[in-house]
Amino acid sequence: MDDKKAQAFIKYINKYVSLTLAEETLLLTKVSYRKYLKGQYVVQQGDVCKNSGFVISGCTRTFFVNDEGEEHIVMFSIENWWASEIGSFVTQLPSDYNVQCIENTELIQLSYTEQEELFKAIPKLERFFRLILEKAFVASQKRIVKSFSLNAKEQYLQFKNQYPEVELRIPQYMVASYLGISKEFLSKIKNQLIIEE
């Protein structure tokens, strides 16, 4: 892993907690760097998520496949976001979700064991992970409320406004899956919005 990538990771962490130079050095000895190709899985449904992953470059989607074989996307991750199946990572039980790369993706990864060791060596990292988990939990709760209270058009506009850089990088059928609608219905919504402009 080159210095630029390592510094991007450290800069992100230092937005939440202040690490000393010695702590930064220790942290970087515990993480690993991995490149994934477009289409590769970081985690597959039914496997245990062994690593948490910080996105240096690229884009992933988190989704599950139901008994009928239908995909349901619950999250996308781009640069400076985390891409892992947090439920499986925390419990070390089989994953309910797949995490797949939509683009060639570079991750800085931290294994469950290394993370636990780091929490003992650098207690403020425990605070860091608590803060980002709280942020993720709040976002998840808001998304649930919006899925019940907004219609499909309103949900699409919300997604487009909240994550404009994500929408430009992913196929429209994935946007539709994330919104819980068909790609044909999403196409109708977009055409209607063009007419309204």
C-alpha positions as CSV (number, residue, x, y, z in Angstrom):
1,M,0.0,0.0,0.0
2,D,1.4,3.3,-1.0
3,D,1.8,6.3,1.4
4,K,-1.0,8.3,-0.3
5,K,-3.6,5.6,0.3
6,A,-2.4,5.1,3.9
7,Q,-2.7,8.8,4.5
8,A,-6.2,9.0,3.1
9,F,-7.2,6.3,5.6
10,I,-5.5,8.0,8.5
11,K,-7.0,11.4,7.5
12,Y,-10.5,9.8,7.6
13,I,-10.0,8.3,11.1
14,N,-8.5,11.6,12.4
15,K,-11.8,13.4,11.5
16,Y,-13.3,11.4,14.4
17,V,-10.5,10.8,16.8
18,S,-6.9,12.2,17.1
19,L,-4.3,9.5,16.7
20,T,-0.6,10.1,17.7
21,L,2.1,9.3,15.2
22,A,2.9,6.1,17.1
23,E,-0.8,5.1,17.0
24,E,-1.0,5.8,13.3
25,T,2.1,3.6,12.7
26,L,0.8,0.8,14.8
27,L,-2.6,0.9,13.0
28,L,-1.0,0.8,9.6
29,T,1.0,-2.4,10.6
30,K,-2.3,-4.1,11.4
31,V,-4.3,-3.3,8.2
32,S,-4.0,-5.0,4.8
33,Y,-4.5,-3.6,1.3
34,R,-6.4,-5.5,-1.4
35,K,-7.5,-4.9,-4.9
36,Y,-10.8,-6.4,-6.2
37,L,-11.9,-6.6,-9.8
38,K,-15.3,-5.5,-11.0
39,G,-17.8,-8.3,-10.2
40,Q,-15.7,-9.9,-7.4
41,Y,-17.3,-10.5,-4.0
42,V,-15.8,-9.1,-0.8
43,V,-18.3,-11.2,1.1
44,Q,-20.9,-13.8,0.0
45,Q,-24.2,-14.5,1.6
46,G,-23.7,-17.4,4.0
47,D,-20.0,-16.8,4.6
48,V,-18.6,-15.1,7.7
49,C,-17.3,-11.6,7.1
50,K,-13.7,-11.8,8.2
51,N,-12.7,-8.1,7.5
52,S,-14.1,-4.6,7.7
53,G,-13.1,-2.7,4.6
54,F,-12.5,1.0,3.9
55,V,-12.9,2.0,0.3
56,I,-9.9,3.8,-1.2
57,S,-11.2,3.7,-4.7
58,G,-14.1,2.0,-6.5
59,C,-17.7,1.2,-5.6
60,T,-19.5,-1.8,-4.0
61,R,-23.1,-2.8,-3.4
62,T,-24.5,-4.7,-0.4
63,F,-27.5,-6.9,-1.3
64,F,-29.3,-10.1,-0.5
65,V,-30.9,-12.7,-2.7
66,N,-34.3,-14.0,-1.5
67,D,-35.7,-17.5,-1.9
68,E,-37.2,-16.6,-5.3
69,G,-33.7,-15.5,-6.6
70,E,-34.5,-11.8,-6.5
71,E,-31.8,-9.3,-5.5
72,H,-32.5,-6.5,-3.0
73,I,-29.8,-3.9,-2.7
74,V,-29.6,-2.2,0.7
75,M,-26.4,-0.1,0.3
76,F,-23.7,1.2,-1.9
77,S,-20.2,2.2,-0.8
78,I,-17.8,4.5,-2.6
79,E,-14.5,6.3,-1.6
80,N,-14.2,7.0,2.1
81,W,-17.1,4.7,3.0
82,W,-17.0,1.3,4.5
83,A,-17.7,-1.8,2.5
84,S,-18.3,-4.9,4.7
85,E,-21.2,-6.9,6.2
86,I,-21.1,-5.3,9.6
87,G,-23.7,-7.7,11.2
88,S,-21.6,-10.8,10.2
89,F,-18.3,-9.0,11.1
90,V,-19.4,-8.1,14.6
91,T,-21.0,-11.4,15.4
92,Q,-18.6,-13.6,13.3
93,L,-21.7,-15.5,12.1
94,P,-22.7,-16.3,8.5
95,S,-23.6,-13.2,6.5
96,D,-27.2,-12.3,5.4
97,Y,-25.7,-10.2,2.6
98,N,-23.4,-10.2,-0.3
99,V,-20.9,-7.3,-0.8
100,Q,-19.9,-7.1,-4.5
101,C,-17.7,-4.7,-6.4
102,I,-19.5,-2.7,-9.1
103,E,-16.1,-1.2,-10.2
104,N,-12.5,-2.3,-9.8
105,T,-12.1,-1.5,-6.1
106,E,-9.3,-1.0,-3.6
107,L,-9.9,-1.6,0.1
108,I,-8.0,-1.2,3.2
109,Q,-9.0,-4.1,5.4
110,L,-8.9,-4.9,9.1
111,S,-9.5,-8.4,10.3
112,Y,-11.8,-9.1,13.3
113,T,-8.8,-10.4,15.3
114,E,-6.6,-7.4,14.5
115,Q,-9.4,-5.0,15.3
116,E,-9.9,-6.5,18.7
117,E,-6.2,-6.2,19.4
118,L,-6.1,-2.6,18.2
119,F,-9.0,-1.8,20.6
120,K,-6.8,-2.9,23.5
121,A,-3.7,-1.1,22.2
122,I,-5.5,2.1,21.1
123,P,-8.7,2.5,23.0
124,K,-9.8,5.6,21.1
125,L,-10.2,3.4,18.0
126,E,-13.1,1.8,19.9
127,R,-14.7,5.2,20.1
128,F,-14.0,5.7,16.4
129,F,-15.8,2.6,15.4
130,R,-18.7,3.4,17.8
131,L,-19.1,6.8,16.1
132,I,-19.2,5.4,12.6
133,L,-21.5,2.6,13.6
134,E,-23.9,5.2,15.2
135,K,-23.8,7.2,12.0
136,A,-24.6,4.1,9.9
137,F,-27.4,3.1,12.3
138,V,-29.0,6.6,12.1
139,A,-28.8,6.6,8.3
140,S,-30.4,3.1,8.2
141,Q,-33.2,4.1,10.5
142,K,-33.9,7.2,8.4
143,R,-34.0,5.1,5.2
144,I,-36.6,2.8,6.8
145,V,-38.8,5.7,7.7
146,K,-38.5,7.2,4.2
147,S,-39.3,3.9,2.6
148,F,-42.6,3.9,4.5
149,S,-43.4,7.6,4.2
150,L,-42.3,8.6,0.7
151,N,-43.6,7.4,-2.6
152,A,-41.3,6.0,-5.2
153,K,-40.7,9.3,-7.0
154,E,-39.9,11.1,-3.7
155,Q,-37.5,8.3,-2.7
156,Y,-35.7,8.5,-6.1
157,L,-35.4,12.3,-5.7
158,Q,-34.1,11.8,-2.2
159,F,-31.5,9.3,-3.4
160,K,-30.4,11.5,-6.3
161,N,-30.0,14.5,-4.1
162,Q,-28.3,12.7,-1.2
163,Y,-25.9,10.6,-3.3
164,P,-25.5,12.3,-6.7
165,E,-22.0,10.8,-7.2
166,V,-23.3,7.3,-6.6
167,E,-26.1,7.5,-9.1
168,L,-23.8,8.5,-11.9
169,R,-21.6,5.4,-11.3
170,I,-24.1,2.6,-11.1
171,P,-26.5,0.9,-13.6
172,Q,-30.1,2.1,-13.3
173,Y,-31.4,-1.4,-12.5
174,M,-29.4,-1.2,-9.3
175,V,-30.9,2.1,-8.4
176,A,-34.3,0.6,-9.0
177,S,-33.4,-2.4,-6.8
178,Y,-32.2,-0.1,-4.0
179,L,-35.5,1.8,-4.2
180,G,-37.5,-1.4,-4.3
181,I,-39.1,-0.7,-7.7
182,S,-38.8,-2.2,-11.2
183,K,-36.3,-0.6,-13.6
184,E,-39.3,0.1,-15.9
185,F,-41.0,2.1,-13.2
186,L,-37.8,4.0,-12.5
187,S,-37.6,4.9,-16.2
188,K,-41.2,6.2,-16.0
189,I,-40.3,8.3,-13.0
190,K,-37.2,9.8,-14.7
191,N,-39.2,10.5,-17.9
192,Q,-41.9,12.2,-15.8
193,L,-39.3,14.4,-14.1
194,I,-37.9,15.4,-17.5
195,I,-41.3,16.5,-18.6
196,E,-41.8,18.5,-15.4
197,E,-38.6,20.4,-15.8
